Amino acid sequence: MHVLNRDREYKNVGEGTVRKVLAYSDNIMNVELRFEAGAVGAMHKHPHEQIGYVIEGTLIYKEEGSDDVTLHAGDTYLVPSNMMHGIECLTPVKLLDIFTPMREDFI
């Protein structure tokens, strides 16, 4: 399977955030997200494991039980299943998130 980014459209998910679902199967999903400066990804949790890669921008990553950390382009984060986490975007941000299993709620 392959997915051409130009063939996928962003979906507005509110509060300065859009997302584009790229390749996925039942077991894994690849999602591109863009956030405006000042956008907040509210603290939340889900049963999926998640790895995020910061493509562009600077954000504050928040995780339950840990100190906040500032992440820049090229940095990554790993979210275990059911861990409370969120972000605050200091600049416009572009992320690549990978979930396992796939997020049915994104389809």
Secondary structure, DSSP 4 states (H G I P E B T S, - for coil): ----GGGS--EEEETTEEEEEEEE-SS-EEEEEEE-TT-EEEEE--SSEEEEEEEESEEEEEETTS--EEEETT-EEEE-TT--EEEEESS-EEEEEEEES--GGG-
